[in-house]
Amino acid sequence: MPLQMASDPLAREFQLQVWATDLWIGASDNWKRICAANMQQQVFPIHAEVHALPFANGFFDAIVSLDAYHYFGTDDLYIGYISQFVRPGGTIGIVVPGVLDELNGELPDHLASRWPWDWWSFHSPSWWRRHWEKMGLLDMEVADTIPEGWQHWLKWLEICMEEGYPSSQEEVDILRLDAGRTLGFTRVVGRRK
């Protein structure tokens, strides 16, 4: 998801300051988009790798990750790293592509020949709950599937394709074939103890 698609609505709708951190798009490029949206007082672009974040401990009231956390957060140690940047009582929330039920290494027949290797980072809400709870750093508030999440995912890809943004016809085809039987969006929210 392009950075400004997530940060601008959060800042505008909820009157927040957002430190929009992205590895794939440079801060200067994001700053141009932020200025064009007249959000310079609320959205601050940061170009950083998720294992080398330039923030002080306890700096944030909340950390939100959209469509990215599954690429790095499956590491057992990452929740400990990221939670240090949230004040005690602060919130960490993610929305990621996921599966309704954990696959345990076995794909449904209709997806077996089409499953991209990097989709093995997709997990179920119960997997994410256990993954975060076992560290004892967060009080879990939510670990579930967004209703009709697969349809939102599909619609996003279709809009990206129509508007000329990078997208994947193969991913569109897989989502249509699956029709929500296996795939969807997982949301997880925890509060730092």
Sequence and secondary structure as in RCSB ss.txt:
>XXXX:A:sequence
MPLQMASDPLAREFQLQVWATDLWIGASDNWKRICAANMQQQVFPIHAEVHALPFANGFFDAIVSLDAYHYFGTD
DLYIGYISQFVRPGGTIGIVVPGVLDELNGELPDHLASRWPWDWWSFHSPSWWRRHWEKMGLLDMEVADTIPEGW
QHWLKWLEICMEEGYPSSQEEVDILRLDAGRTLGFTRVVGRRK
>XXXX:A:secstr
  HHHHHHHHHHHHT  EEEEESSS HHHHHHHHHHTT TTTEEEEE  TTS    TT EEEEEEES GGGTTTS
TTHHHHHHTTEEEEEEEEEEEEEESS  TT   HHHHTT  GGGGG   HHHHHHHHHTTTSEEEEEEEE TTHH
HHHHHHHHHHHHHT    HHHHHHHHHHTTSSEEEEEEEEEE 
